[in-house]
Amino acid sequence: MANAEPLCLTSTLHTPHFPKALIRTPKMALNLPLLLALCTITLSLIPSPTFSRTTPSSDFSTTVLDISASLHQAHQVLSFNPDLLESSNLEDTQLSDITPTSSSSFFVQLHPRETLLNEQHQNYKSLVLARLARDSARVNSLTMKLQLALNNVNKSDLYPTQTEIRPEDLSTPVSSGTGQGSGEYFSRVGVGQPANPYYMVIDTGSDVNWIQCKPCSDCYHQTDPIFDPSASSSYNPLTCEAQQCEALEMSACRNGRCLYQVSYGDGSFTVGEYVTETVSFGNTGSISRVAIGCGHDNEGLFLGAAGLLGLGGGPLSLTSQIKASSFSYCLVDRDSGKSSTLEFNSPLPGDSVTAPMLKNQKVNTFYYVQLTGMSVGGQMVAVPPETFAVGQSGTGGIIVDSGTAITRLQTQAYNSVRDAFRRMTQNLRSAEGISLFDTCYDLSSLQSVRVPTVSFHFGADKTWSLPAKNYLIPVDSAGTYCFAFAPTTSALSIIGNVQQQGTRVSFDLANSVVGFSPNKC
């Protein structure tokens, strides 16, 4: 009997391991029907655990979700005081001016939105709903950008060229009407000479950098003072003939100076003068003559941040202008008060799970990765291989995006992943869906629970397995958790920042590789 498998299992309290066998005697093994009957009676007498729950089968791989810790953070974020954060005093820092090269290494701090904006939410559920509304607007913006590119529509064709760009000419085909503010992660950079610090949204899904500028014809509320061009010695307007001006998708000319406009698919836009300025990266250095929009009319979903840093793959992005060979970020949990870093030209961590970076010939902004499939509980999900491939026409594919929160999968792929997860979590009490989510659970009576692992698979047998908190997230403070993936009718799939939390995501631009390295914040 020493090598016999356990014949009767029971759940245990406060354990991350699978349940252990009940004590057996040699006599029990002699009468299997009697043994099974005894097991049934014994299990029926054991009260249901109130602290943890195990999966009903060991046929698939699992990981632990710490429910009590995530709910504690959910409560804490509602009362977090942004004033407790230390701000960089760039005005008193002597920064060396760096000529852009692929070897210059520098970094800035990166903060989740809720640690910077003192927004009032009635409860955690209202905070989640606000996040998901912003996220839907974000996805609309990305899909609109791709559609325009695939249809060979130049944005300037949508709006007549003006000697003066007017806000009323900036209506877009898709407008969400949501005014809650966008941007989930902010970096702290200096702009101007002398440098003044500003919180800027980081965005891998766009290219043009811009900041709100005085005088404002219409500016939204931001945490920092509005940038004043007259106070900077390095402020330099670009002419209409400048290479940077000609690279803009939407531009106009007034009195020989270049004007820019960027409109997003969610109805947001920024309009102003296109200039070059000095951008400073904490105390690690500064770079002069970076093309940046000086926005005098900025409306829509940018509440809180002073502007935006475009980290996309186009020629006007910050990464392209500073000739970065690589950049990386680690996104901390949005409910935590912690911060991390946005780094340029830092080496790829040695333990990174790498994936080939792909290019879409129709749009150079997005960072596509070669995803070969997904697994749930260690079992590959049946998804046609072409689902995540970039077609010759530019459709399809999957991108890594810092601004999208919830990973979007083509409907067929999403259904397969969701159904596999549901089959392996039949022991969990289900709950009603909310907003984007159709698969939710009532975990209010538990402190921890084992759930099936969810993993992304890339070429050469590379696997990026997510921690449970990156795909089963709280949607209220009472213990309702939802499977944090969503379907999309668009051909474009997106790996969002909820799935990226706690992982250093590295974009090796020189070698066309994306790396995922857990616990490198």
C-alpha positions as CSV (number, residue, x, y, z in Angstrom):
1,M,0.0,0.0,0.0
2,A,3.0,2.3,0.3
3,N,2.7,3.3,-3.4
4,A,-1.1,3.4,-3.6
5,E,-2.8,6.6,-4.8
6,P,-5.0,8.5,-2.3
7,L,-8.5,7.1,-2.5
8,C,-10.4,9.9,-0.6
9,L,-9.6,13.6,-0.8
10,T,-10.8,16.6,1.2
11,S,-10.3,20.3,1.0
12,T,-7.9,22.0,3.5
13,L,-7.8,25.4,5.1
14,H,-5.0,27.9,4.4
15,T,-3.0,25.8,2.1
16,P,-1.6,26.5,-1.4
17,H,-1.3,22.7,-2.0
18,F,-3.6,20.1,-3.3
19,P,-5.6,18.3,-0.6
20,K,-4.0,15.4,1.2
21,A,-5.5,11.9,1.5
22,L,-7.4,10.9,4.6
23,I,-5.7,8.3,6.8
24,R,-6.1,4.8,5.5
25,T,-5.7,1.4,7.0
26,P,-5.0,-1.9,5.2
27,K,-8.5,-3.1,6.1
28,M,-10.0,-0.2,4.2
29,A,-8.3,-1.2,1.0
30,L,-9.8,-4.7,1.2
31,N,-13.4,-3.4,0.6
32,L,-13.5,-0.7,-2.0
33,P,-17.3,-0.1,-1.9
34,L,-17.2,0.2,1.8
35,L,-14.2,2.6,1.5
36,L,-16.0,4.8,-1.0
37,A,-19.1,4.9,1.3
38,L,-17.0,5.9,4.3
39,C,-15.3,8.6,2.2
40,T,-18.7,10.0,1.2
41,I,-20.0,10.0,4.7
42,T,-16.8,11.6,6.0
43,L,-16.8,14.4,3.4
44,S,-20.4,15.2,4.1
45,L,-19.6,15.8,7.8
46,I,-16.8,18.2,7.0
47,P,-18.0,21.9,6.9
48,S,-17.3,23.8,3.8
49,P,-14.1,25.8,4.0
50,T,-14.5,29.5,4.4
51,F,-10.9,30.6,3.7
52,S,-9.6,28.7,0.7
53,R,-10.8,26.4,-2.0
54,T,-9.1,23.9,-4.2
55,T,-9.8,22.8,-7.8
56,P,-11.8,19.6,-8.2
57,S,-9.2,18.0,-10.4
58,S,-5.4,17.8,-10.6
59,D,-5.6,17.1,-14.3
60,F,-4.6,20.7,-15.1
61,S,-2.1,23.2,-13.8
62,T,-3.2,25.8,-11.3
63,T,-2.0,28.9,-9.5
64,V,-3.1,30.7,-6.3
65,L,-5.2,33.8,-6.2
66,D,-4.7,35.8,-3.0
67,I,-8.2,37.1,-2.5
68,S,-7.7,38.9,0.8
69,A,-4.6,40.8,-0.4
70,S,-6.4,42.0,-3.6
71,L,-9.5,43.1,-1.7
72,H,-7.3,44.9,0.8
73,Q,-5.7,46.9,-2.1
74,A,-9.2,47.6,-3.5
75,H,-10.2,49.2,-0.2
76,Q,-6.9,51.1,0.1
77,V,-6.9,52.6,-3.4
78,L,-10.2,54.5,-2.7
79,S,-8.5,56.4,0.1
80,F,-5.0,56.8,-1.3
81,N,-3.6,60.3,-1.0
82,P,-1.6,61.4,-4.1
83,D,0.0,64.1,-2.0
84,L,2.1,61.4,-0.3
85,L,4.0,60.8,-3.4
86,E,7.5,62.3,-3.7
87,S,7.8,64.5,-6.8
88,S,11.0,65.0,-8.7
89,N,12.4,68.4,-8.2
90,L,13.8,68.8,-11.7
91,E,14.1,72.6,-11.4
92,D,17.0,72.2,-9.1
93,T,18.8,69.4,-10.9
94,Q,21.7,69.9,-13.3
95,L,21.1,67.6,-16.2
96,S,23.6,66.7,-18.9
97,D,22.4,67.2,-22.5
98,I,22.6,63.9,-24.4
99,T,23.0,63.6,-28.1
100,P,20.6,60.9,-29.1
101,T,22.4,57.6,-29.6
102,S,21.4,53.9,-29.2
103,S,23.7,53.5,-26.2
104,S,22.6,56.4,-24.0
105,S,20.6,54.8,-21.1
106,F,18.1,56.7,-19.0
107,F,14.9,56.2,-17.1
108,V,11.9,58.0,-15.5
109,Q,9.4,57.0,-12.8
110,L,6.1,55.4,-13.8
111,H,3.0,55.7,-11.7
112,P,-0.5,54.2,-12.0
113,R,-3.3,56.7,-12.6
114,E,-5.1,56.3,-9.2
115,T,-2.0,57.3,-7.3
116,L,-1.9,60.7,-9.0
117,L,-5.5,61.7,-9.4
118,N,-7.7,62.4,-6.4
119,E,-10.8,61.2,-8.1
120,Q,-13.9,60.6,-6.0
121,H,-15.6,57.3,-6.5
122,Q,-18.6,56.1,-4.4
123,N,-17.1,52.6,-4.2
124,Y,-14.7,50.3,-5.8
125,K,-17.3,49.1,-8.3
126,S,-17.8,52.6,-9.6
127,L,-14.0,52.9,-10.0
128,V,-14.0,49.7,-12.0
129,L,-16.8,50.8,-14.3
130,A,-15.0,54.1,-14.9
131,R,-11.9,52.2,-15.9
132,L,-13.8,50.0,-18.2
133,A,-15.6,52.9,-19.9
134,R,-12.2,54.5,-20.6
135,D,-10.9,51.2,-21.8
136,S,-13.7,50.9,-24.4
137,A,-13.0,54.4,-25.6
138,R,-9.3,53.4,-25.9
139,V,-10.0,50.3,-28.0
140,N,-12.3,52.4,-30.3
141,S,-9.4,54.7,-30.8
142,L,-6.9,52.0,-31.8
143,T,-9.3,50.2,-34.1
144,M,-10.2,53.5,-35.8
145,K,-6.5,54.2,-36.4
146,L,-6.0,50.8,-37.9
147,Q,-9.1,51.1,-40.1
148,L,-8.0,54.4,-41.5
149,A,-4.7,52.9,-42.4
150,L,-6.1,49.7,-43.9
151,N,-8.5,51.8,-46.1
152,N,-5.7,54.0,-47.2
153,V,-7.5,57.0,-45.7
154,N,-5.2,59.9,-44.9
155,K,-6.6,61.8,-41.9
156,S,-6.0,65.1,-43.7
157,D,-8.5,63.9,-46.3
158,L,-11.2,63.8,-43.6
159,Y,-10.8,67.5,-42.8
160,P,-10.2,70.4,-45.2
161,T,-6.8,72.1,-44.9
162,Q,-7.1,75.3,-43.0
163,T,-4.9,78.3,-42.6
164,E,-6.0,78.1,-39.0
165,I,-7.0,74.7,-37.6
166,R,-10.4,74.9,-35.9
167,P,-11.8,72.6,-33.2
168,E,-15.1,72.3,-35.0
169,D,-13.2,70.6,-37.9
170,L,-12.0,67.8,-35.7
171,S,-15.1,65.6,-35.3
172,T,-14.3,62.0,-35.8
173,P,-16.4,59.1,-37.2
174,V,-16.5,57.4,-33.7
175,S,-17.0,59.4,-30.5
176,S,-17.6,57.8,-27.2
177,G,-18.9,60.9,-25.4
178,T,-17.2,59.8,-22.2
179,G,-15.5,62.5,-20.3
180,Q,-13.8,60.6,-17.5
181,G,-10.2,61.0,-18.4
182,S,-7.8,58.6,-20.1
183,G,-4.3,57.3,-19.4
184,E,-3.7,54.5,-17.0
185,Y,0.1,55.0,-16.4
186,F,1.9,58.3,-16.1
187,S,5.6,59.1,-16.4
188,R,7.3,62.1,-14.8
189,V,9.5,63.9,-17.3
190,G,10.9,67.4,-17.6
191,V,10.0,69.7,-20.5
192,G,11.8,73.0,-21.4
193,Q,15.0,74.7,-20.2
194,P,15.1,75.0,-17.3
195,A,13.2,71.8,-16.9
196,N,9.9,71.7,-15.2
197,P,8.4,68.3,-14.3
198,Y,5.1,67.1,-15.8
199,Y,3.1,63.9,-15.5
200,M,2.6,62.5,-19.1
201,V,0.6,59.6,-20.3
202,I,2.8,56.8,-21.8
203,D,1.2,55.4,-24.9
204,T,2.7,52.6,-27.1
205,G,-0.3,53.0,-29.4
206,S,0.5,56.5,-30.7
207,D,3.5,58.5,-32.0
208,V,3.0,62.2,-31.6
209,N,4.2,63.7,-28.3
210,W,2.4,66.8,-27.0
211,I,1.8,68.9,-23.9
212,Q,-0.8,71.5,-23.0
213,C,0.6,75.0,-23.5
214,K,-0.2,78.6,-22.6
215,P,-2.1,80.4,-23.8
216,C,-5.0,77.9,-23.6
217,S,-8.1,78.5,-25.7
218,D,-9.4,75.3,-24.2
219,C,-7.4,73.1,-21.8
220,Y,-8.7,70.3,-19.5
221,H,-7.7,70.1,-15.9
222,Q,-4.2,68.7,-15.2
223,T,-2.3,68.0,-12.0
224,D,0.8,70.2,-12.9
225,P,0.8,73.9,-14.0
226,I,0.3,74.5,-17.7
227,F,3.6,74.6,-19.6
228,D,4.6,78.1,-20.4
229,P,6.7,78.4,-23.7
230,S,7.9,81.9,-22.8
231,A,9.7,80.5,-19.7
232,S,11.8,78.1,-21.7
233,S,15.0,79.1,-23.5
234,S,14.9,75.9,-25.7
235,Y,11.4,76.4,-27.1
236,N,11.7,76.5,-30.9
237,P,8.7,76.5,-33.4
238,L,9.1,74.4,-36.5
239,T,8.6,75.8,-39.9
240,C,6.2,74.3,-42.4
241,E,9.1,72.9,-44.4
242,A,10.6,71.1,-41.5
243,Q,10.9,67.3,-41.9
244,Q,9.0,66.7,-38.6
245,C,6.1,68.9,-39.9
246,E,5.9,67.0,-43.1
247,A,5.8,63.7,-41.3
248,L,2.6,64.7,-39.4
249,E,-0.6,63.0,-40.6
250,M,-2.6,66.2,-40.0
251,S,-0.9,69.6,-40.2
252,A,-1.4,73.1,-41.4
253,C,0.7,76.3,-41.9
254,R,0.2,79.7,-40.3
255,N,2.6,82.5,-40.7
256,G,5.3,80.1,-41.8
257,R,4.9,78.0,-38.6
258,C,3.8,74.4,-38.4
259,L,0.5,73.6,-36.8
260,Y,-0.4,70.0,-35.8
261,Q,-3.6,68.2,-34.9
262,V,-4.1,64.8,-33.4
263,S,-7.6,63.3,-33.1
264,Y,-8.3,60.0,-31.5
265,G,-11.1,57.6,-32.3
266,D,-12.7,58.2,-28.9
267,G,-13.5,61.9,-29.7
268,S,-10.4,63.4,-28.0
269,F,-8.1,65.8,-29.8
270,T,-5.2,68.2,-29.4
271,V,-4.4,71.2,-31.6
272,G,-1.5,73.6,-31.5
273,E,1.9,74.6,-32.6
274,Y,4.5,71.9,-33.5
275,V,7.8,72.7,-32.0
276,T,11.1,71.3,-30.7
277,E,11.9,71.3,-27.0
278,T,14.3,69.8,-24.4
279,V,12.9,66.7,-22.7
280,S,14.5,65.6,-19.4
281,F,14.6,62.1,-18.0
282,G,14.8,62.5,-14.2
283,N,18.4,63.1,-13.2
284,T,19.7,60.7,-15.9
285,G,20.0,63.2,-18.7
286,S,18.1,65.4,-21.2
287,I,17.7,65.5,-25.0
288,S,17.3,68.7,-26.9
289,R,15.3,69.3,-30.1
290,V,12.6,66.7,-29.5
291,A,9.6,67.4,-31.7
292,I,6.5,67.9,-29.5
293,G,3.1,69.4,-29.9
294,C,2.4,72.6,-27.9
295,G,-1.4,72.1,-27.5
296,H,-3.5,75.3,-27.1
297,D,-6.8,73.4,-27.6
298,N,-7.1,70.0,-26.0
299,E,-10.3,68.2,-25.3
300,G,-11.5,64.8,-24.4
301,L,-10.2,62.0,-22.4
302,F,-6.9,63.3,-21.0
303,L,-7.9,64.5,-17.6
304,G,-5.0,64.7,-15.1
305,A,-1.9,64.3,-17.3
306,A,-0.1,67.3,-18.8
307,G,0.2,65.6,-22.2
308,L,1.3,62.4,-23.8
309,L,4.5,60.6,-24.7
310,G,4.1,58.6,-27.9
311,L,6.1,55.4,-27.7
312,G,4.9,53.8,-30.9
313,G,7.0,52.7,-33.8
314,G,6.4,55.7,-36.1
315,P,9.1,58.3,-37.0
316,L,7.7,61.0,-34.7
317,S,7.5,58.9,-31.5
318,L,9.8,59.6,-28.6
319,T,11.6,56.3,-29.0
320,S,12.3,57.0,-32.7
321,Q,13.4,60.6,-32.1
322,I,15.9,59.7,-29.4
323,K,17.1,56.8,-31.5
324,A,16.5,54.2,-28.7
325,S,17.6,50.7,-29.5
326,S,15.2,49.5,-26.9
327,F,12.8,50.6,-24.2
328,S,11.0,48.8,-21.4
329,Y,8.4,49.4,-18.7
330,C,7.0,47.6,-15.7
331,L,3.4,48.4,-14.8
332,V,2.7,48.0,-11.2
333,D,-0.8,46.9,-9.9
334,R,-3.1,49.9,-10.5
335,D,-4.6,49.5,-7.0
336,S,-1.2,49.8,-5.3
337,G,0.6,52.9,-4.3
338,K,3.8,51.8,-5.8
339,S,5.7,53.1,-8.8
340,S,8.2,51.6,-11.3
341,T,10.3,52.8,-14.2
342,L,10.2,53.5,-17.9
343,E,13.7,52.7,-19.2
344,F,15.4,53.5,-22.5
345,N,18.4,51.4,-23.9
346,S,18.5,49.1,-20.9
347,P,19.5,45.5,-21.5
348,L,16.8,42.8,-21.9
349,P,16.5,40.8,-18.6
350,G,18.1,37.4,-18.9
351,D,15.0,35.6,-17.8
352,S,12.7,37.2,-20.3
353,V,10.2,35.1,-22.3
354,T,10.8,36.4,-25.8
355,A,8.5,36.7,-28.8
356,P,9.3,37.9,-32.3
357,M,8.1,41.5,-32.9
358,L,6.2,41.8,-36.2
359,K,5.5,44.8,-38.4
360,N,2.3,45.7,-40.1
361,Q,3.2,47.4,-43.4
362,K,0.0,49.4,-43.3
363,V,0.6,51.0,-39.9
364,N,4.0,51.3,-38.3
365,T,2.8,52.5,-34.8
366,F,1.7,49.2,-33.3
367,Y,4.0,46.6,-31.8
368,Y,2.7,43.2,-33.0
369,V,4.0,39.9,-31.6
370,Q,4.0,36.4,-33.0
371,L,1.5,34.6,-30.8
372,T,1.1,30.9,-31.6
373,G,-1.6,30.1,-29.1
374,M,-3.0,30.2,-25.6
375,S,-3.4,27.6,-22.9
376,V,-5.7,27.3,-19.9
377,G,-4.7,25.0,-17.0
378,G,-1.7,23.9,-19.1
379,Q,-3.9,22.6,-21.9
380,M,-3.7,24.3,-25.3
381,V,-6.9,26.0,-26.4
382,A,-8.3,25.1,-29.8
383,V,-7.7,28.3,-31.8
384,P,-7.0,28.3,-35.6
385,P,-3.3,29.3,-36.0
386,E,-4.2,32.1,-38.4
387,T,-6.3,33.9,-35.7
388,F,-3.3,35.9,-34.3
389,A,-1.4,36.3,-37.6
390,V,-1.1,39.6,-39.5
391,G,-2.6,39.2,-42.9
392,Q,-1.1,40.5,-46.1
393,S,-3.8,43.1,-46.2
394,G,-2.8,44.3,-42.7
395,T,-5.8,42.8,-40.9
396,G,-5.5,40.5,-37.9
397,G,-2.6,40.1,-35.5
398,I,-2.2,40.9,-31.9
399,I,-0.4,43.9,-30.4
400,V,1.1,44.7,-27.0
401,D,-0.4,48.0,-25.8
402,S,0.3,50.0,-22.6
403,G,-2.9,52.0,-22.8
404,T,-5.5,49.2,-23.2
405,A,-6.4,47.7,-19.9
406,I,-8.3,44.5,-20.7
407,T,-6.9,42.0,-23.2
408,R,-9.1,41.8,-26.3
409,L,-9.3,38.5,-28.2
410,Q,-11.1,37.9,-31.5
411,T,-14.5,36.5,-30.5
412,Q,-13.8,32.9,-31.6
413,A,-10.5,32.8,-29.7
414,Y,-12.1,34.5,-26.6
415,N,-15.0,32.0,-26.5
416,S,-12.5,29.1,-26.6
417,V,-10.3,30.5,-23.8
418,R,-13.3,31.5,-21.7
419,D,-15.1,28.2,-22.1
420,A,-11.9,26.3,-21.1
421,F,-11.6,28.4,-18.0
422,R,-15.2,27.9,-17.1
423,R,-14.9,24.1,-17.4
424,M,-12.0,24.1,-15.0
425,T,-13.7,26.4,-12.4
426,Q,-17.1,24.6,-12.0
427,N,-16.3,24.3,-8.2
428,L,-16.5,28.1,-7.9
429,R,-19.7,30.0,-7.2
430,S,-20.7,32.0,-10.3
431,A,-21.8,35.6,-10.2
432,E,-23.6,37.9,-12.7
433,G,-21.4,39.5,-15.4
434,I,-20.5,43.2,-15.4
435,S,-19.7,45.6,-18.2
436,L,-17.2,43.9,-20.5
437,F,-17.1,40.7,-18.4
438,D,-19.4,37.7,-18.9
439,T,-17.5,35.3,-16.6
440,C,-17.6,36.2,-12.9
441,Y,-17.4,34.5,-9.5
442,D,-18.5,35.1,-6.0
443,L,-15.4,34.5,-3.9
444,S,-16.6,36.5,-0.9
445,S,-16.3,33.6,1.5
446,L,-12.7,32.8,0.6
447,Q,-9.3,34.1,1.4
448,S,-7.4,32.3,-1.4
449,V,-8.3,30.0,-4.2
450,R,-6.5,27.8,-6.8
451,V,-7.5,28.6,-10.3
452,P,-6.3,27.3,-13.7
453,T,-3.2,29.0,-15.1
454,V,-3.6,31.1,-18.3
455,S,-0.6,31.4,-20.6
456,F,0.5,33.0,-23.9
457,H,2.6,30.8,-26.2
458,F,5.1,32.2,-28.6
459,G,7.5,30.6,-31.1
460,A,10.3,28.3,-30.1
461,D,8.2,26.9,-27.2
462,K,8.3,30.1,-25.2
463,T,5.5,30.4,-22.7
464,W,4.5,33.4,-20.6
465,S,2.3,32.3,-17.7
466,L,0.3,34.9,-16.0
467,P,-0.2,35.2,-12.2
468,A,-3.8,34.7,-11.2
469,K,-4.3,38.3,-10.2
470,N,-3.6,39.3,-13.8
471,Y,-6.7,37.6,-15.1
472,L,-9.1,37.2,-12.2
473,I,-9.7,40.7,-10.9
474,P,-12.1,42.2,-8.3
475,V,-14.9,44.3,-9.6
476,D,-16.3,45.3,-6.3
477,S,-15.1,45.3,-2.7
478,A,-17.5,42.5,-1.7
479,G,-15.6,39.7,-3.4
480,T,-16.9,39.5,-6.9
481,Y,-14.1,38.6,-9.3
482,C,-14.3,38.5,-13.1
483,F,-12.2,36.8,-15.8
484,A,-10.4,39.8,-17.2
485,F,-10.4,39.1,-20.9
486,A,-13.0,40.4,-23.4
487,P,-14.1,39.6,-27.0
488,T,-13.7,42.0,-29.9
489,T,-15.4,42.0,-33.3
490,S,-12.3,43.7,-34.7
491,A,-9.7,41.6,-36.4
492,L,-7.1,43.2,-34.1
493,S,-6.4,41.5,-30.8
494,I,-4.7,43.4,-28.0
495,I,-2.6,42.3,-25.0
496,G,-3.7,44.8,-22.3
497,N,-2.0,46.2,-19.3
498,V,-3.9,44.2,-16.7
499,Q,-2.2,41.1,-18.1
500,Q,1.1,43.0,-18.1
501,Q,1.1,44.1,-14.5
502,G,4.1,43.1,-12.5
503,T,6.0,42.1,-15.7
504,R,8.8,44.1,-17.3
505,V,7.9,44.4,-20.9
506,S,10.9,45.1,-23.1
507,F,10.8,46.2,-26.7
508,D,14.1,45.3,-28.3
509,L,13.8,47.5,-31.4
510,A,17.2,46.7,-32.7
511,N,16.5,42.9,-32.8
512,S,12.7,43.0,-33.3
513,V,12.0,41.1,-30.1
514,V,9.5,41.7,-27.3
515,G,10.5,40.3,-23.9
516,F,8.3,39.5,-20.8
517,S,10.1,39.2,-17.5
518,P,8.0,38.6,-14.4
519,N,8.7,40.4,-11.1
520,K,11.1,43.0,-12.6
521,C,9.4,46.1,-11.3
